[in-house]
Amino acid sequence: MNLPMTNMPSFIKKEVDKLNETISPFLKKVSKYSFWSFPLIAFSLINLFFELVIMPETRTIITLILYAVLGAFGFALSKEAKHQRKEILKMSEEFIVKRIKKSNVIGDLAKDRYIKKVREQPAFAMNHFIRFLEEENRLMD
């Protein structure tokens, strides 16, 4: 969820920084899982292919099991990374909804509209959040 911070007003930057602080530990974990899953999967699949197809006379049960376990571990890391990404989206949505509800500047109808948009379109939650922050800032002036 790290957004490019160039050309962002300070009031938006401040809120995005708070969001990033909330989700950054999870982002680090997801990036580690993703980083290790692909090489493990690729290494095990390539070696299993060589053991089973290219050089079947040199295969041993121990190496087949080892490559299968490495591949399974890689796939497990990949699945966990996917699960963690979903959790990050949920956490981001919760943070945004709490922040919108906390506002004293915007009326309840507008808050409900923004919350509804965030929940209905989680992929565009940051866009809705930024629009909310811009409207809030405009009303504060």
Beta strands, then each sheet from edge to edge (+ up, - down):
end
